[in-house]
Amino acid sequence: MSKRHRLNNYITREFEVYIDDINSRGWGRGEIEDEGRRVPVEVRGAFPGDRVRVVGRHIEDSRVQCGIVEFLEKKYPRIEIGCPHACVRCDKDTGCGGCTLRELSYETQCDVKQGILERLLAKSGVKTPVSPILPCLTQDFYRNKMELSFGPDGADELGTGLHPSGFKYEVIQMKYCDTFSEIIAELAQKTTAWAKALGVRHYVFKENSGFLRLLTLREGKRTGARMVILTTSGEDALDVHGEMWPAERVVMDYAEKVLGTLSQKVDTFYWTAVTTQKGHVTRNDDHLMFGPAVLRERMLMPDEAHALEYEILPRAFFQPNTLQAERLYQVVLNQAAPYMTPEMPMLDLYCGTGTIALSFARYGHRAIAVDIEKQAIENARENARKNGLEDRIEFYAGDTADILKQLLDADANFGDYLMVVDPPRRGLLPPAYRQILRIQLKTIIYVSCNPESLAEDLRRFEDDGYDVVNIQPVDMLPQTAHLETVATLRRRG
């Protein structure tokens, strides 16, 4: 009998489980023992320390995902949920998977995140004490980017919003969201009304038909600038009440009827047409419909004297919480400070739009920055120029392992550098890790968005001659299970 078939035996069955962990989405995790087997389960709405009676719903990633029948024991008190979309899926307007910790007070959220990080580190054998989590200064309207989808709203009507947890195509028509900006719900509702009035259909992936795919809003929290990106299919013309309209006319109508009537101004509007054809590479055509080509944002590092100016392209990555990102990067600078001289250069791996390298350059250090995304490097170069720091930073676009190997094989000497690595969620892949070890750096600052991969990588570094001397968690996204962590490593001997 296959493992999945065995797990299917738990669907519709009720059983008790103790929750001892949460996953990256904020769902409680635990195990049940049944006939000598340990069966992993996930439960939305349950948190570490809870004991619950659940019912099996479906299987995902070799775990039984369950619904709560009743709480037998709650470790943490719950608070009232203010968002109508945030509760567990019960009708077409509920089940948003974004704010899975919203039932807990903010202080409790931080305690839960700290506990998860400490347990993962202990499990991997890392014994360095974890500093108290650095909380977010504000828990409302903190995000600077939100991407909404188009799709059926659960009642066979078009909706604009986020996907319910566990649903790939259906969306919740957004009526409220206090994590991004007050304008987001207004934009979503006016967009839906406009689409229904014109009869514009949402894109259907299985059929490769329809027009509306995604709606993205970016906002400069320091500047107040706003950028909207409407992503559509590559259809050339649409039937609007019996008349064929060119796609550009439809988009311009959207700009006038929706963006032109919002209660807050939109500065930049992009239309991105995505052409998908079987056997061909997907093509993204960006059309600037009005406004500046970039979103302008500022970060204080930590004050006006060390402020950084950013120009963000529509698809470029930027930390989603500007104000807390300032604190995150200040932690990086503070942890590096005891080990740096004024002349010491630094390596910034997985640099994105170059924020960390720019932060060090602002304080007088030379830097080398590497990222695999060419657009991110182009954006980073422009940000360096914008801040008058282009002479202090060398940028390389390419795979981290390949770039480091090329530089090291060319006899580049990085022994006196400080390194900052900020890898994706999966952590450091073996090829990049091997090249980092070749350098024999004295100090490495590791910035992580995933406690699980962080714990594994810190264990590897300890096995290969490094001591973990500082671990500082930073809460970036309140109401969610997401956690950033900054760890400092020093080479022994």
C-alpha positions as CSV (number, residue, x, y, z in Angstrom):
1,M,0.0,0.0,0.0
2,S,1.4,3.4,-1.0
3,K,2.0,6.1,1.6
4,R,-0.6,8.4,0.0
5,H,-3.1,5.6,0.0
6,R,-2.5,5.0,3.7
7,L,-2.9,8.7,4.4
8,N,-6.2,8.7,2.5
9,N,-7.5,6.4,5.3
10,Y,-7.6,9.4,7.6
11,I,-9.8,11.6,5.4
12,T,-13.2,12.2,7.2
13,R,-11.8,10.5,10.3
14,E,-11.7,12.3,13.6
15,F,-8.8,12.1,16.0
16,E,-6.9,14.1,18.6
17,V,-3.5,15.8,18.1
18,Y,-1.1,17.9,20.0
19,I,0.4,20.8,18.1
20,D,4.1,21.3,18.6
21,D,5.1,23.4,15.6
22,I,3.8,25.7,12.8
23,N,4.6,25.6,9.1
24,S,5.6,28.6,6.9
25,R,2.0,29.4,6.3
26,G,1.2,29.5,10.0
27,W,-0.7,26.2,10.2
28,G,-0.2,24.1,13.3
29,R,1.7,20.9,12.9
30,G,1.7,17.7,15.0
31,E,1.7,13.9,14.7
32,I,-0.7,11.2,15.7
33,E,0.3,7.6,16.4
34,D,-1.9,5.0,14.8
35,E,-1.2,1.3,14.6
36,G,2.5,1.9,15.1
37,R,2.7,4.6,12.5
38,R,3.5,8.3,13.1
39,V,1.2,10.3,10.9
40,P,2.0,14.1,10.3
41,V,-0.9,16.5,10.3
42,E,-1.4,20.2,9.7
43,V,-4.2,22.2,11.2
44,R,-5.1,25.8,10.4
45,G,-6.1,27.9,13.4
46,A,-4.1,25.7,15.9
47,F,-0.8,26.8,17.4
48,P,2.0,25.2,19.4
49,G,0.8,24.0,22.7
50,D,-2.8,23.4,21.6
51,R,-4.5,20.0,21.8
52,V,-7.3,19.7,19.3
53,R,-9.9,17.2,18.0
54,V,-9.7,17.4,14.2
55,V,-11.1,15.8,11.1
56,G,-9.0,14.8,8.1
57,R,-9.8,16.9,5.0
58,H,-7.2,16.2,2.3
59,I,-3.6,15.2,1.7
60,E,-0.8,17.7,0.8
61,D,3.0,17.1,0.8
62,S,2.6,13.7,2.7
63,R,0.6,15.4,5.5
64,V,-3.0,15.1,6.5
65,Q,-4.5,18.6,6.5
66,C,-7.3,18.8,9.0
67,G,-10.2,21.0,10.1
68,I,-10.8,21.7,13.8
69,V,-13.8,20.0,15.4
70,E,-13.1,21.3,18.9
71,F,-10.3,22.6,21.1
72,L,-9.5,20.4,24.0
73,E,-6.8,22.7,25.3
74,K,-5.5,26.1,24.2
75,K,-2.1,27.4,25.2
76,Y,-2.6,31.0,24.0
77,P,-5.8,33.1,24.4
78,R,-7.4,34.2,21.1
79,I,-8.5,37.7,20.2
80,E,-11.3,38.8,17.9
81,I,-10.5,38.8,14.2
82,G,-11.2,42.2,12.7
83,C,-10.9,41.1,9.0
84,P,-14.0,39.5,7.5
85,H,-11.8,37.4,5.1
86,A,-9.3,35.9,7.6
87,C,-11.3,33.1,9.3
88,V,-11.2,29.5,8.1
89,R,-13.1,28.9,4.8
90,C,-16.8,28.7,5.4
91,D,-18.3,30.7,2.5
92,K,-17.2,32.5,-0.7
93,D,-15.8,35.5,1.2
94,T,-13.7,33.7,3.7
95,G,-10.5,31.7,4.0
96,C,-7.8,34.2,3.1
97,G,-4.5,32.4,3.8
98,G,-2.5,35.6,4.4
99,C,-2.9,36.5,8.1
100,T,-2.9,33.0,9.7
101,L,-1.7,34.4,13.1
102,R,-4.3,37.1,13.4
103,E,-6.2,35.3,16.2
104,L,-3.2,35.9,18.5
105,S,-2.2,39.2,20.1
106,Y,0.9,40.7,18.5
107,E,3.0,40.0,21.6
108,T,1.9,36.3,21.4
109,Q,2.7,36.2,17.7
110,C,6.3,37.3,18.5
111,D,6.5,34.7,21.2
112,V,5.4,31.9,18.8
113,K,7.8,32.9,16.1
114,Q,10.7,33.1,18.6
115,G,9.8,29.7,19.9
116,I,9.7,28.1,16.5
117,L,13.2,29.6,15.6
118,E,14.6,28.4,18.9
119,R,13.2,24.9,18.5
120,L,14.6,24.5,15.0
121,L,18.0,25.7,16.0
122,A,18.1,23.4,19.0
123,K,17.0,20.5,16.8
124,S,19.9,21.1,14.4
125,G,22.3,21.4,17.3
126,V,23.0,25.1,17.2
127,K,23.4,26.2,20.9
128,T,23.9,30.0,20.5
129,P,21.3,31.9,22.5
130,V,18.7,33.8,20.4
131,S,18.2,37.5,21.1
132,P,14.6,38.7,21.8
133,I,12.8,39.2,18.6
134,L,12.8,42.8,17.2
135,P,9.1,43.6,16.8
136,C,7.5,45.6,14.0
137,L,6.8,49.2,15.0
138,T,3.4,49.1,13.3
139,Q,1.1,46.1,12.7
140,D,-1.3,47.9,10.3
141,F,-0.9,49.0,6.7
142,Y,2.7,48.1,6.6
143,R,3.1,46.3,3.2
144,N,4.4,48.2,0.2
145,K,3.3,45.7,-2.4
146,M,0.2,43.5,-2.9
147,E,-0.6,41.2,-5.8
148,L,-4.3,40.4,-6.4
149,S,-5.7,37.7,-8.7
150,F,-8.7,37.5,-11.0
151,G,-11.0,34.5,-10.9
152,P,-14.3,33.1,-9.9
153,D,-15.4,34.4,-6.5
154,G,-17.1,31.1,-5.3
155,A,-20.5,32.1,-6.8
156,D,-19.5,31.8,-10.4
157,E,-18.9,35.6,-10.7
158,L,-15.7,37.4,-11.4
159,G,-13.8,38.6,-8.3
160,T,-10.6,40.5,-7.6
161,G,-8.6,39.5,-4.5
162,L,-6.5,36.9,-2.9
163,H,-6.8,33.1,-3.2
164,P,-8.5,31.3,-0.3
165,S,-6.0,29.0,1.4
166,G,-5.8,25.7,-0.6
167,F,-7.5,27.1,-3.7
168,K,-5.5,27.7,-6.9
169,Y,-8.0,29.6,-9.1
170,E,-10.9,30.8,-7.0
171,V,-10.5,34.2,-5.3
172,I,-12.0,36.1,-2.5
173,Q,-13.5,39.4,-3.6
174,M,-11.5,41.8,-1.5
175,K,-13.6,44.1,0.7
176,Y,-11.1,44.8,3.4
177,C,-7.3,44.5,4.1
178,D,-5.4,46.3,6.8
179,T,-2.0,45.0,6.0
180,F,-1.3,47.0,2.9
181,S,-3.0,50.3,2.3
182,E,-6.6,51.6,2.6
183,I,-6.7,52.0,-1.1
184,I,-6.3,48.3,-1.9
185,A,-9.9,47.3,-1.2
186,E,-11.3,50.3,-3.1
187,L,-9.1,49.4,-6.1
188,A,-10.2,45.7,-6.0
189,Q,-13.9,46.5,-5.8
190,K,-13.8,49.2,-8.5
191,T,-11.8,46.9,-10.8
192,T,-14.4,44.1,-10.4
193,A,-17.3,46.5,-11.1
194,W,-15.5,47.8,-14.2
195,A,-14.8,44.3,-15.5
196,K,-18.4,43.2,-15.0
197,A,-19.7,46.4,-16.7
198,L,-17.6,45.7,-19.9
199,G,-18.0,42.0,-19.8
200,V,-14.2,41.5,-19.5
201,R,-13.4,37.9,-18.5
202,H,-10.7,36.6,-16.1
203,Y,-8.0,34.5,-17.6
204,V,-8.6,30.7,-17.4
205,F,-5.2,28.8,-17.2
206,K,-6.5,25.4,-18.4
207,E,-8.1,27.0,-21.5
208,N,-5.5,29.7,-22.1
209,S,-8.4,32.1,-22.6
210,G,-9.7,35.3,-21.0
211,F,-8.0,38.6,-20.4
212,L,-7.5,39.6,-16.7
213,R,-4.7,37.8,-14.9
214,L,-3.2,39.9,-12.1
215,L,-3.5,43.3,-10.5
216,T,-0.5,44.6,-8.5
217,L,-0.2,47.7,-6.4
218,R,3.1,49.1,-5.1
219,E,3.4,52.0,-2.7
220,G,6.3,54.0,-1.4
221,K,5.9,54.2,2.3
222,R,8.4,57.0,2.6
223,T,7.4,58.8,-0.6
224,G,3.7,58.2,-1.0
225,A,4.2,57.2,-4.6
226,R,1.9,54.5,-6.1
227,M,2.3,52.2,-9.0
228,V,-0.4,49.9,-10.5
229,I,0.5,47.0,-12.8
230,L,-2.4,45.4,-14.7
231,T,-1.3,42.0,-16.0
232,T,-3.4,40.5,-18.8
233,S,-3.3,37.8,-21.4
234,G,-1.9,38.6,-24.9
235,E,-5.3,38.9,-26.6
236,D,-5.2,41.6,-29.3
237,A,-8.9,42.5,-29.1
238,L,-11.9,41.9,-26.9
239,D,-15.6,41.7,-27.5
240,V,-17.2,44.5,-25.5
241,H,-21.0,44.4,-25.8
242,G,-20.8,43.2,-29.4
243,E,-18.0,45.6,-30.5
244,M,-14.4,44.5,-30.9
245,W,-12.1,46.7,-28.8
246,P,-8.3,46.6,-29.2
247,A,-6.7,45.5,-26.0
248,E,-5.1,48.9,-25.5
249,R,-8.5,50.6,-25.7
250,V,-9.7,48.3,-22.9
251,V,-6.7,49.1,-20.8
252,M,-7.0,52.8,-21.3
253,D,-10.7,52.6,-20.4
254,Y,-9.6,50.9,-17.1
255,A,-7.1,53.7,-16.5
256,E,-9.9,56.3,-16.9
257,K,-12.8,54.5,-15.2
258,V,-11.0,52.9,-12.3
259,L,-7.6,54.5,-11.6
260,G,-8.9,58.0,-12.5
261,T,-11.7,57.7,-9.9
262,L,-9.8,56.4,-6.9
263,S,-9.8,58.4,-3.7
264,Q,-5.9,58.4,-3.8
265,K,-3.7,59.3,-6.7
266,V,-1.9,56.6,-8.8
267,D,1.4,58.0,-10.1
268,T,2.4,55.2,-12.5
269,F,0.4,52.7,-14.5
270,Y,1.9,49.7,-16.3
271,W,0.1,47.2,-18.6
272,T,1.9,43.9,-18.8
273,A,0.6,41.6,-21.6
274,V,1.6,37.9,-21.1
275,T,1.6,35.8,-24.2
276,T,1.5,32.0,-23.6
277,Q,1.7,29.6,-26.4
278,K,2.4,25.9,-26.1
279,G,5.9,25.0,-27.3
280,H,7.0,28.7,-27.0
281,V,8.7,30.7,-24.3
282,T,6.2,32.9,-22.3
283,R,6.6,36.5,-23.3
284,N,6.0,39.5,-21.0
285,D,5.5,42.8,-22.7
286,D,5.5,45.8,-20.3
287,H,3.8,48.9,-21.5
288,L,4.1,52.2,-19.5
289,M,0.7,53.8,-19.9
290,F,1.4,56.9,-17.8
291,G,3.6,58.3,-15.1
292,P,7.3,57.8,-14.2
293,A,8.9,54.4,-15.3
294,V,9.9,53.6,-11.7
295,L,8.5,53.8,-8.2
296,R,10.5,56.0,-6.0
297,E,11.1,55.0,-2.4
298,R,13.5,56.1,0.4
299,M,15.1,54.2,3.3
300,L,16.6,55.9,6.4
301,M,19.8,54.1,7.4
302,P,19.1,55.1,10.2
303,D,18.7,58.8,9.6
304,E,18.4,61.4,6.8
305,A,22.2,61.8,6.7
306,H,22.5,58.1,5.6
307,A,19.2,57.9,3.6
308,L,19.1,55.9,0.4
309,E,17.0,56.6,-2.6
310,Y,15.5,53.8,-4.7
311,E,14.0,53.5,-8.1
312,I,12.0,50.3,-8.3
313,L,11.0,48.7,-11.6
314,P,7.5,47.1,-11.8
315,R,8.8,43.5,-11.3
316,A,11.9,44.1,-9.2
317,F,12.1,42.6,-5.7
318,F,12.0,45.0,-2.8
319,Q,11.5,44.1,0.9
320,P,7.7,44.2,1.4
321,N,7.9,46.3,4.6
322,T,9.9,49.4,4.0
323,L,10.0,50.8,7.5
324,Q,10.9,47.4,9.1
325,A,13.5,46.7,6.4
326,E,15.3,49.8,7.6
327,R,15.5,48.2,11.0
328,L,16.5,44.8,9.5
329,Y,19.4,46.3,7.6
330,Q,20.5,48.4,10.6
331,V,20.8,45.1,12.5
332,V,23.1,43.8,9.7
333,L,25.2,47.0,9.9
334,N,25.3,46.7,13.7
335,Q,26.3,43.1,13.7
336,A,29.1,43.8,11.2
337,A,30.4,46.9,12.9
338,P,32.6,45.1,15.6
339,Y,34.5,43.2,12.9
340,M,35.0,45.9,10.3
341,T,37.6,48.6,9.8
342,P,36.7,51.8,7.9
343,E,38.6,50.4,4.9
344,M,37.2,46.9,4.9
345,P,35.3,45.9,1.7
346,M,32.3,43.6,1.7
347,L,30.6,40.9,-0.4
348,D,26.9,41.0,-0.8
349,L,25.5,37.7,-2.2
350,Y,21.9,37.4,-3.4
351,C,21.9,41.2,-3.4
352,G,18.5,41.8,-5.1
353,T,18.2,45.5,-5.8
354,G,21.4,46.1,-3.8
355,T,20.1,47.4,-0.5
356,I,22.7,45.8,1.7
357,A,25.6,46.7,-0.5
358,L,24.3,50.3,-0.8
359,S,23.9,50.4,3.0
360,F,27.6,49.6,3.5
361,A,28.7,51.8,0.7
362,R,26.8,54.7,2.3
363,Y,29.1,54.2,5.3
364,G,32.2,54.3,3.1
365,H,32.9,50.7,2.4
366,R,33.6,49.2,-1.1
367,A,31.4,46.3,-2.1
368,I,30.9,43.5,-4.6
369,A,27.3,42.5,-5.2
370,V,26.0,39.4,-6.9
371,D,22.5,38.3,-8.0
372,I,21.2,35.8,-10.5
373,E,18.4,38.2,-11.7
374,K,19.6,40.5,-14.5
375,Q,16.8,43.0,-14.0
376,A,17.6,43.1,-10.2
377,I,21.3,43.9,-11.0
378,E,20.2,46.6,-13.6
379,N,18.0,48.1,-10.9
380,A,20.8,47.8,-8.3
381,R,23.2,49.6,-10.6
382,E,20.7,52.4,-11.2
383,N,20.1,52.7,-7.4
384,A,23.8,53.0,-6.9
385,R,24.0,55.7,-9.5
386,K,21.0,57.5,-8.0
387,N,22.8,57.6,-4.6
388,G,26.2,58.6,-6.0
389,L,27.7,55.3,-5.0
390,E,28.4,53.7,-8.3
391,D,32.1,54.0,-7.9
392,R,32.0,52.0,-4.7
393,I,30.1,48.9,-5.8
394,E,30.9,46.2,-8.5
395,F,27.8,44.4,-9.6
396,Y,27.7,40.9,-11.2
397,A,24.7,39.2,-12.7
398,G,24.8,35.4,-12.6
399,D,24.6,32.3,-10.4
400,T,26.3,32.9,-7.1
401,A,28.4,29.8,-7.2
402,D,29.5,30.5,-10.8
403,I,30.4,34.1,-10.1
404,L,32.4,33.3,-7.0
405,K,34.2,30.5,-8.7
406,Q,35.2,32.7,-11.6
407,L,36.5,35.4,-9.3
408,L,38.4,33.0,-7.1
409,D,39.9,31.1,-10.1
410,A,41.1,34.5,-11.3
411,D,43.0,34.9,-8.1
412,A,40.7,37.4,-6.5
413,N,41.5,37.8,-2.9
414,F,38.5,38.1,-0.6
415,G,40.3,37.1,2.6
416,D,39.9,40.6,4.2
417,Y,36.3,41.0,3.1
418,L,33.2,40.8,5.3
419,M,30.4,38.8,3.6
420,V,26.7,39.2,3.8
421,V,24.5,36.4,2.4
422,D,20.7,36.7,2.0
423,P,19.7,33.5,0.1
424,P,16.2,32.5,-1.0
425,R,14.0,30.4,1.2
426,R,15.8,27.1,0.4
427,G,19.0,28.5,1.9
428,L,22.5,28.0,0.5
429,L,22.8,25.3,-2.2
430,P,25.9,23.1,-2.1
431,P,27.7,24.7,-5.0
432,A,27.4,28.2,-3.5
433,Y,28.3,26.9,0.0
434,R,31.5,25.2,-1.3
435,Q,32.6,28.5,-3.0
436,I,32.0,30.4,0.2
437,L,34.1,28.0,2.2
438,R,36.9,28.4,-0.3
439,I,37.3,32.1,0.6
440,Q,37.9,31.3,4.3
441,L,36.3,34.6,5.4
442,K,36.7,35.6,9.0
443,T,33.1,37.0,9.3
444,I,29.9,36.1,7.6
445,I,26.5,37.8,8.2
446,Y,23.7,35.5,7.2
447,V,20.2,37.0,6.6
448,S,17.5,34.4,6.4
449,C,13.8,34.5,5.6
450,N,13.3,30.8,6.6
451,P,14.2,29.5,10.1
452,E,14.3,25.9,8.9
453,S,16.9,26.4,6.2
454,L,18.8,28.8,8.5
455,A,19.1,26.2,11.2
456,E,20.5,23.6,8.7
457,D,23.0,26.1,7.2
458,L,24.2,27.3,10.6
459,R,24.8,23.7,11.6
460,R,26.9,23.2,8.4
461,F,29.0,26.3,9.0
462,E,29.6,25.1,12.6
463,D,30.8,21.7,11.3
464,D,33.1,23.5,8.9
465,G,34.9,25.7,11.3
466,Y,32.7,28.6,12.2
467,D,31.1,29.7,15.4
468,V,27.6,31.3,15.5
469,V,28.1,34.4,17.8
470,N,24.8,36.2,17.4
471,I,21.3,35.4,16.3
472,Q,18.8,38.3,16.0
473,P,15.2,37.6,14.7
474,V,13.3,40.5,13.2
475,D,9.6,40.4,12.6
476,M,8.9,41.8,9.2
477,L,5.2,40.7,8.5
478,P,2.9,40.9,11.5
479,Q,-0.2,38.6,11.4
480,T,1.8,36.0,9.4
481,A,4.3,33.3,10.2
482,H,7.1,34.9,8.3
483,L,10.3,35.7,10.2
484,E,13.6,37.3,9.2
485,T,16.8,36.4,11.1
486,V,20.3,37.9,11.1
487,A,23.1,35.6,12.3
488,T,26.8,36.4,12.6
489,L,29.4,33.7,12.1
490,R,33.1,33.9,13.0
491,R,35.7,31.5,11.7
492,R,37.6,29.6,14.4
493,G,41.4,29.9,14.7
